[in-house]
Amino acid sequence: MSDLRDLYQEVILDHYKRPRNFRALAGTSRHVEGYNPLCGDRVTVYVKLENDVVQEVSFQGSGCAISTASASMMTETLKGKTLAEAETLFKRFHDLVTTGADPRPDAASVGKLAVFAGVHEFPARVKCATLAWHTFHAALAGDEKTVSTE
């Protein structure tokens, strides 16, 4: 179990140090800002939709390792997903970080996002892990006001 936890920490640190899709995205369908007042994490999520498919998703901002890694992995996971698939992943990821259990441990599960399963042990960090996801969710809903974790 310790080896698995170490691997998960390495993956999170890699995405924190070298975040994927960390850039403003020109020609977006939507972009929304998010803020976690508890720790000061800030994120802007950019989404380009075409025919109800997430063609591109990126982010910019500053935050802790959990927040940045979650945003980075979110962008990789959601690219190419339909709106329905993105909504399902949002719900599954939220369940994962609040309970620690992948709600569907099969091919339709959260996949690589399972590295965040241990976050549920640290309730204050759940908001860090979900900030980008709630911001993305607001963008899909067309809600342009700043998302707050409070």
C-alpha positions as CSV (number, residue, x, y, z in Angstrom):
1,M,0.0,0.0,0.0
2,S,2.9,2.3,0.8
3,D,4.3,1.8,-2.7
4,L,1.0,2.7,-4.3
5,R,0.7,5.8,-2.2
6,D,4.3,6.8,-3.2
7,L,3.4,6.4,-6.9
8,Y,0.3,8.5,-6.4
9,Q,2.3,11.2,-4.8
10,E,4.8,11.1,-7.7
11,V,2.1,11.5,-10.2
12,I,0.6,14.5,-8.4
13,L,4.0,16.1,-8.0
14,D,4.7,15.6,-11.7
15,H,1.5,17.4,-12.7
16,Y,2.1,20.1,-10.2
17,K,5.7,20.8,-11.4
18,R,4.8,20.3,-15.1
19,P,1.1,21.0,-15.5
20,R,-0.4,20.0,-18.8
21,N,-2.6,22.4,-20.8
22,F,-1.5,25.3,-18.6
23,R,-2.3,28.2,-20.9
24,A,-5.0,30.6,-21.9
25,L,-7.0,29.2,-24.8
26,A,-8.0,31.5,-27.6
27,G,-11.4,31.2,-29.2
28,T,-13.0,29.5,-26.2
29,S,-16.7,28.8,-26.0
30,R,-16.5,29.6,-22.3
31,H,-14.1,30.5,-19.6
32,V,-14.8,30.8,-15.8
33,E,-12.7,31.8,-12.8
34,G,-12.6,29.9,-9.6
35,Y,-11.3,30.8,-6.1
36,N,-10.7,28.8,-2.9
37,P,-10.6,31.5,-0.2
38,L,-9.6,28.8,2.4
39,C,-6.1,28.5,0.9
40,G,-6.0,31.1,-1.9
41,D,-6.0,28.8,-4.9
42,R,-7.1,30.6,-8.1
43,V,-7.9,29.0,-11.4
44,T,-9.4,30.1,-14.8
45,V,-10.7,27.2,-16.9
46,Y,-11.0,27.7,-20.7
47,V,-13.3,25.4,-22.6
48,K,-13.8,25.0,-26.4
49,L,-17.0,23.1,-27.3
50,E,-18.0,21.9,-30.6
51,N,-21.1,19.8,-31.3
52,D,-21.5,19.0,-27.5
53,V,-17.9,17.7,-27.4
54,V,-15.1,19.2,-25.3
55,Q,-12.6,19.9,-28.1
56,E,-10.1,21.7,-25.9
57,V,-9.8,22.5,-22.2
58,S,-7.0,24.4,-20.5
59,F,-6.4,26.3,-17.3
60,Q,-4.3,29.1,-15.8
61,G,-3.8,30.1,-12.2
62,S,-1.9,29.5,-9.0
63,G,-2.5,27.0,-6.2
64,C,-1.2,24.2,-4.2
65,A,0.1,20.9,-5.6
66,I,-3.3,19.2,-5.2
67,S,-5.2,22.0,-6.9
68,T,-2.7,22.4,-9.8
69,A,-2.3,18.6,-10.4
70,S,-6.1,18.1,-10.3
71,A,-6.6,20.9,-12.9
72,S,-3.8,19.4,-15.1
73,M,-5.2,15.9,-15.0
74,M,-8.7,17.2,-15.5
75,T,-7.8,18.9,-18.8
76,E,-6.2,15.7,-20.0
77,T,-9.1,13.6,-19.0
78,L,-11.9,15.7,-20.3
79,K,-10.5,16.5,-23.8
80,G,-12.6,14.8,-26.4
81,K,-15.5,13.9,-24.0
82,T,-19.1,14.6,-24.7
83,L,-20.9,16.9,-22.3
84,A,-22.7,13.9,-20.8
85,E,-19.4,12.0,-20.3
86,A,-17.9,15.2,-18.8
87,E,-20.8,15.5,-16.4
88,T,-20.4,11.8,-15.4
89,L,-16.7,12.2,-14.8
90,F,-17.3,15.3,-12.7
91,K,-19.7,13.4,-10.4
92,R,-17.4,10.4,-10.2
93,F,-14.4,12.5,-9.4
94,H,-16.3,14.4,-6.7
95,D,-17.4,11.0,-5.2
96,L,-13.8,9.8,-5.3
97,V,-12.3,12.7,-3.4
98,T,-15.1,12.9,-0.8
99,T,-15.2,9.1,-0.1
100,G,-12.0,7.7,-1.4
101,A,-13.8,5.0,-3.4
102,D,-14.1,4.8,-7.1
103,P,-17.8,4.5,-7.7
104,R,-17.3,2.2,-10.7
105,P,-14.1,0.3,-10.6
106,D,-14.3,-0.8,-14.2
107,A,-13.3,0.6,-17.6
108,A,-15.8,3.5,-17.1
109,S,-14.2,4.5,-13.8
110,V,-12.1,7.6,-13.1
111,G,-9.0,5.9,-14.4
112,K,-5.8,7.9,-13.7
113,L,-7.7,10.3,-11.5
114,A,-7.7,7.5,-8.8
115,V,-4.4,9.1,-7.6
116,F,-6.7,11.6,-5.7
117,A,-8.5,8.9,-3.7
118,G,-6.5,9.7,-0.6
119,V,-7.6,13.3,-0.6
120,H,-10.8,12.4,1.3
121,E,-8.6,11.8,4.4
122,F,-7.9,15.5,4.5
123,P,-11.2,17.3,4.2
124,A,-9.7,20.8,3.8
125,R,-7.9,19.5,0.7
126,V,-11.1,18.3,-1.0
127,K,-11.8,21.9,-2.0
128,C,-8.3,22.1,-3.5
129,A,-8.9,19.0,-5.6
130,T,-12.3,20.0,-6.7
131,L,-11.8,23.7,-7.5
132,A,-10.9,23.3,-11.2
133,W,-13.7,20.7,-11.6
134,H,-16.4,22.9,-10.1
135,T,-15.1,25.8,-12.3
136,F,-15.2,23.5,-15.4
137,H,-18.7,22.5,-14.4
138,A,-19.8,26.1,-14.1
139,A,-18.4,26.8,-17.6
140,L,-20.4,23.9,-19.0
141,A,-23.5,25.3,-17.4
142,G,-22.8,28.8,-18.9
143,D,-22.4,30.3,-15.4
144,E,-19.8,33.0,-15.8
145,K,-19.6,34.3,-12.3
146,T,-16.5,33.4,-10.2
147,V,-16.8,30.0,-8.6
148,S,-16.0,29.8,-4.9
149,T,-15.4,26.7,-2.8
150,E,-17.1,28.4,0.2
